[in-house]
Amino acid sequence: MLFYRISVAVLLAMVLAAPLALAQEKPVKIAFIQDKTGALEAYAAQESRGFMLGLEYATKGTMTVAGRKIEVIEKDSQLKPDVGRNLLSEAYNDDDADLAVGGSSSAVALAMLPVAQEAKKILIVEPAVADSITGDKWNRYIFRTGRNSSQDAISNALAVGRPGTVIATLGQDYAFGRDGVGAFKAALAGTGAKLVHEEYAPPATTDFTAPLQRIFDALANEKGRKVLWVIWAGSNPFPAIKAADPGRLGIELATGGNILPALAAYKDFPGLEGATYYYYEIPKNPVNDWLLAEHQKRFNTPPDFFTCGGMSAAIAVVEALTKTKGSTDTEKLIAAMEGMSFDTPKGKMIFRKEDHQALQEMYAFKIKVDPAVAWAIPELTRIIGIDDMKVPIQNKR
């Protein structure tokens, strides 16, 4: 009789444990959605490479977290908001993805936000930067490892703004450009510099003659140091700016960092100042050391701007799943990720509890030209720390 009772108890324990064991064996499915087709395809390719390297680094090569294999489902949103929205819905509902990472374009990322809210599943936005993603369009299922427009703009304002400086801006006429200029303008207030003109052009613009002339006219009668600050993604306005020769009017060029191929155009502007999210030679930490060594060994090139971003997102995913002991329950993930700090190629990032924006350091630079290097080198002039940037909380939580 005693043996029978023990056998029943053991059998019952095995039955109760079975669902947990099955849950542990089930892979963690991550949808990775980027604009692999279109003007931002270079960004997407770097993000993908960085994400897979990040998973490898964070899992010590096992591609397993808390006993569960990681499965990545890659999709191409083609720079189309409706496609991005539909792909994310497909990932959550048809592919049974536990969480998602993506959004190269701000327009695509914004279209994806309500899908995450409806599905009640996590979306880590990387690398789209529009403030509204973690601002007025935000919901509690959204986290972002990418920097936002305010972080870009505040760091650039701190890098170039100083008393006696007058500035005009050139930005793309959509969320990325307008949010960025708005944040830049607000951040300049404490530097002593003055913004005197804002110019916007469609993202696909190739003829900059009229916008540049309006900028030159606006700066013509101003006194002091004159600066044109450019915020642009995808296409390259710098050949047109060089052809217009702002230097003949005493106008300096300033802008943020960019991917290595785009930095080639900066060689025409030695001494150009700005602030950047990442340049492979700047951060000094074990994560970046690993990334630099492995990327150079495997691909014979240094890691680029968005390779860092993809790796940071992957590390955040693994860190969160480690904290939840492998659970992909959304509420447990949110609890783990709010306020979570994690090491990246840039050093520490922290998901701010109020809006889930990753706080991170940025890098002020001055362009150095080396004929032996194919691109212009952003030489570090100052690390702009997390505490140096008063990044506004813009959501309505």
C-alpha positions in Angstrom: 0.0 0.0 0.0 2.9 2.3 0.9 4.6 1.5 -2.4 1.4 2.3 -4.3 1.1 5.7 -2.6 4.7 6.6 -3.4 4.2 5.5 -7.0 1.1 7.7 -7.4 2.9 10.6 -5.8 5.9 10.2 -8.1 3.6 9.9 -11.2 1.7 13.0 -10.1 4.9 15.0 -9.7 6.1 13.9 -13.2 2.8 14.9 -14.7 2.8 18.3 -13.1 6.5 18.8 -14.0 5.9 17.9 -17.7 4.5 21.3 -18.8 7.5 23.1 -17.2 10.0 20.8 -18.9 8.3 21.2 -22.3 8.3 25.0 -21.8 12.0 24.9 -21.1 12.7 22.8 -24.2 10.6 25.0 -26.4 12.9 27.6 -28.2 12.7 31.3 -27.6 11.5 32.7 -30.9 12.6 36.3 -31.7 11.3 38.1 -34.8 14.0 40.3 -36.3 12.4 42.8 -38.7 14.6 45.3 -40.6 14.4 47.3 -43.8 16.6 45.0 -45.9 15.3 46.5 -49.1 15.5 50.2 -49.9 17.7 53.2 -48.9 18.4 51.8 -45.4 19.5 48.3 -46.4 23.1 48.9 -45.3 21.7 49.7 -41.8 19.7 46.5 -41.8 22.6 44.3 -42.9 24.7 45.7 -40.1 21.9 45.3 -37.6 21.5 41.6 -38.5 25.2 40.9 -38.3 25.5 42.7 -35.0 22.4 40.9 -33.5 23.7 37.4 -34.3 27.2 38.3 -32.9 25.5 39.7 -29.8 23.5 36.6 -29.2 26.8 34.6 -29.6 28.6 36.8 -27.2 25.9 37.0 -24.6 25.3 33.2 -24.6 29.0 32.3 -24.7 28.5 30.7 -28.1 25.7 28.3 -27.0 22.8 30.3 -28.5 20.9 29.1 -25.5 19.5 31.0 -22.5 18.2 29.4 -19.3 18.1 26.1 -21.0 16.1 27.3 -24.1 17.5 27.5 -27.6 17.2 30.9 -29.3 15.5 30.9 -32.7 15.7 34.1 -34.9 13.1 34.7 -37.5 14.3 37.4 -40.0 11.9 39.5 -42.0 12.3 42.3 -44.5 10.0 45.3 -44.0 11.2 46.9 -47.3 11.1 50.5 -45.9 7.3 50.3 -46.0 5.2 51.0 -42.8 2.3 48.8 -43.8 4.7 45.9 -44.6 6.4 46.3 -41.2 3.1 46.4 -39.4 1.8 43.2 -41.2 5.1 41.3 -40.7 5.1 42.0 -37.0 1.5 40.8 -36.7 2.5 37.7 -38.7 5.4 37.1 -36.4 3.4 37.3 -33.2 0.3 35.5 -34.4 1.5 33.0 -37.1 5.1 32.4 -36.2 4.4 32.4 -32.4 7.3 34.8 -31.8 7.8 35.5 -28.1 9.2 39.0 -28.7 10.5 41.1 -31.6 13.4 43.4 -32.5 13.4 45.9 -35.3 12.5 49.1 -37.1 15.3 50.6 -39.2 13.1 53.5 -40.4 11.2 55.6 -37.8 8.1 55.5 -40.0 8.2 51.7 -40.1 8.8 51.4 -36.3 5.9 53.8 -35.6 3.6 51.6 -37.6 4.7 48.6 -35.6 4.1 50.0 -32.1 0.3 49.4 -32.0 0.8 45.8 -33.1 2.9 45.1 -30.1 0.3 46.7 -27.8 -2.5 44.6 -29.4 -0.5 41.4 -29.1 0.7 42.3 -25.6 4.3 41.3 -26.6 7.6 43.0 -26.3 9.1 45.0 -29.3 12.6 46.3 -28.9 13.0 49.1 -31.3 16.5 49.2 -32.9 17.7 51.4 -34.5 14.9 53.9 -35.4 15.4 57.1 -33.6 12.2 59.3 -33.7 11.4 60.7 -30.3 7.8 59.8 -30.7 8.6 56.1 -30.5 9.3 56.4 -26.8 7.2 59.6 -26.7 3.6 60.3 -27.5 3.3 57.1 -29.7 4.8 54.9 -27.0 3.1 52.0 -25.2 4.4 49.8 -22.3 5.4 46.9 -24.6 8.0 49.1 -26.3 11.7 49.2 -25.3 14.4 50.8 -27.3 18.2 50.1 -27.4 18.8 52.6 -30.2 19.4 56.2 -29.3 16.5 58.6 -29.8 16.5 61.9 -31.6 16.9 63.8 -28.4 20.1 61.9 -27.5 21.5 62.6 -30.9 20.5 66.2 -30.8 21.5 67.0 -27.2 24.9 65.4 -27.7 25.4 67.4 -31.0 24.2 70.6 -29.3 26.7 70.1 -26.5 29.5 69.3 -29.1 29.0 72.4 -31.4 27.0 74.9 -29.3 28.9 77.7 -27.7 28.4 81.4 -27.1 28.7 83.5 -30.3 27.6 80.7 -32.6 24.7 81.0 -35.0 23.2 77.9 -36.5 21.0 76.8 -39.3 19.7 73.3 -39.7 19.0 71.0 -42.7 16.8 68.0 -41.9 14.6 65.4 -43.7 10.9 66.3 -43.7 9.6 63.4 -41.6 9.7 62.3 -37.9 13.4 61.6 -37.9 14.4 65.1 -39.1 11.8 67.2 -37.4 12.1 65.4 -34.0 15.9 65.7 -34.2 15.8 69.4 -35.0 13.3 70.1 -32.3 15.4 68.4 -29.7 18.6 70.1 -31.0 16.9 73.5 -30.7 15.8 72.8 -27.1 19.3 71.6 -26.2 21.1 74.6 -27.7 19.3 76.8 -25.1 21.9 76.1 -22.5 25.0 76.5 -24.7 24.8 80.2 -25.6 24.4 79.4 -29.3 21.4 80.6 -31.4 19.3 78.7 -34.0 18.3 81.2 -36.7 16.8 79.0 -39.5 15.3 75.5 -40.0 15.2 73.9 -43.4 13.5 70.7 -44.3 13.5 68.7 -47.5 11.9 65.4 -48.6 13.9 62.3 -47.6 14.6 61.4 -51.2 15.8 64.9 -52.3 18.8 65.0 -54.6 18.7 68.6 -55.6 19.6 70.8 -52.6 20.1 74.0 -54.5 17.0 75.8 -53.2 17.2 74.6 -49.5 20.9 75.5 -49.3 20.3 79.0 -50.8 17.7 79.7 -48.2 20.1 78.6 -45.5 22.9 80.8 -46.9 20.5 83.8 -47.1 19.4 83.3 -43.4 23.0 83.2 -42.2 24.3 86.0 -44.5 23.7 88.9 -42.1 24.4 87.1 -38.9 27.5 87.9 -36.8 29.8 85.4 -35.1 30.6 81.8 -35.9 28.2 80.4 -38.5 27.3 76.7 -38.6 25.1 74.5 -40.8 24.0 71.4 -38.8 22.8 68.5 -40.9 20.6 65.7 -39.7 20.1 63.2 -42.6 19.8 59.4 -43.0 20.0 57.1 -46.0 20.9 59.3 -49.0 24.0 61.6 -48.9 23.6 65.4 -49.1 27.3 66.1 -48.6 28.4 66.2 -52.2 25.8 68.8 -52.9 26.9 70.8 -49.8 30.5 70.6 -50.9 29.6 71.8 -54.4 27.7 74.8 -52.9 30.9 75.7 -51.0 29.6 77.1 -47.7 33.1 77.8 -46.6 33.3 80.7 -49.0 30.6 82.4 -46.9 32.4 81.5 -43.6 29.9 78.7 -42.8 31.2 75.6 -41.0 29.5 72.2 -41.4 28.4 70.1 -38.4 26.6 66.8 -38.2 26.3 63.5 -36.3 28.2 60.3 -36.9 27.3 57.8 -39.6 28.3 54.4 -41.1 31.8 54.0 -42.5 30.8 54.4 -46.2 29.0 57.6 -45.4 32.0 58.9 -43.4 34.0 58.9 -46.7 32.1 62.0 -47.7 33.2 63.7 -44.4 36.8 63.7 -45.8 35.9 66.8 -47.7 35.3 68.6 -44.4 38.3 68.2 -42.1 37.7 69.7 -38.7 33.9 69.1 -38.9 32.5 68.8 -35.4 29.6 66.8 -34.1 28.6 63.9 -31.9 28.2 60.2 -32.7 26.5 57.2 -31.3 29.5 54.9 -32.1 32.8 54.7 -33.8 34.7 51.4 -33.4 37.9 53.0 -32.0 36.3 55.1 -29.4 34.8 52.9 -26.6 37.2 51.0 -24.4 35.5 48.1 -22.8 35.6 44.2 -23.0 32.4 44.0 -25.1 33.7 46.3 -27.8 37.1 44.6 -27.6 35.4 41.3 -28.4 33.3 42.8 -31.2 36.2 44.5 -32.8 38.4 41.4 -32.8 35.8 39.0 -33.9 34.4 41.2 -36.6 37.8 41.9 -38.0 38.7 38.2 -38.0 35.5 37.0 -39.6 34.7 39.9 -42.1 38.0 41.6 -42.5 36.5 45.0 -41.6 35.9 46.8 -38.3 32.3 46.8 -36.9 30.2 49.7 -38.0 27.6 52.1 -36.5 24.6 49.7 -36.6 26.6 46.5 -35.9 27.0 48.0 -32.4 23.2 48.6 -32.3 22.3 45.1 -33.3 24.7 43.6 -30.7 23.3 45.8 -28.0 19.8 44.7 -28.7 20.8 41.0 -28.6 22.6 41.5 -25.2 19.5 43.1 -23.8 17.4 40.2 -24.9 19.7 37.6 -23.3 20.0 39.7 -20.1 16.2 40.0 -19.8 15.7 36.3 -20.4 18.4 35.4 -17.9 16.6 37.5 -15.3 13.3 35.8 -16.0 15.0 32.4 -15.9 13.9 31.8 -19.5 10.3 32.8 -19.1 8.9 34.8 -22.1 5.9 35.9 -20.1 5.5 39.5 -21.2 4.7 40.9 -17.7 7.8 39.1 -16.3 9.9 40.5 -19.1 8.7 44.1 -18.5 9.4 43.8 -14.8 12.9 42.5 -15.5 13.7 45.1 -18.2 12.4 48.3 -16.5 15.5 49.9 -15.0 17.7 47.1 -16.3 21.4 47.9 -17.0 23.4 45.9 -19.4 26.9 46.0 -21.0 27.2 46.8 -24.7 30.0 47.8 -27.1 29.3 51.4 -25.9 29.5 50.5 -22.3 26.6 50.5 -19.9 23.0 51.1 -21.2 20.0 51.5 -18.8 16.4 51.0 -19.8 14.7 54.0 -18.2 11.6 52.9 -16.3 9.4 55.7 -17.3 9.6 55.2 -21.1 11.9 52.2 -21.7 14.4 54.4 -23.6 18.0 53.1 -23.3 20.1 55.8 -21.7 23.7 55.7 -23.0 26.8 57.8 -23.5 27.6 59.6 -26.7 30.8 60.9 -28.2 31.8 64.4 -29.3 34.3 64.4 -32.2 36.3 66.4 -34.7 36.9 64.9 -38.1 40.5 63.9 -38.9 41.5 63.0 -42.4 44.1 60.3 -43.0 44.9 59.5 -46.6 45.5 55.9 -45.7 42.0 55.4 -44.3 39.0 55.2 -46.7 36.7 57.2 -44.5 37.1 60.3 -42.3 38.0 59.5 -38.7 35.8 60.9 -35.9 38.4 61.7 -33.3 37.1 61.8 -29.8 37.1 65.2 -28.1 34.7 64.4 -25.2 32.7 61.5 -23.8 29.2 62.9 -23.2 28.0 60.7 -20.3 24.5 59.6 -19.4 24.3 62.3 -16.7 25.4 65.0 -19.1 22.3 64.7 -21.2 18.9 65.7 -19.8 16.9 63.5 -22.1 13.2 64.5 -21.7 10.5 62.0 -20.9 7.9 62.7 -23.5 5.3 59.9 -23.1 1.9 60.2 -21.3 2.4 57.3 -18.9 
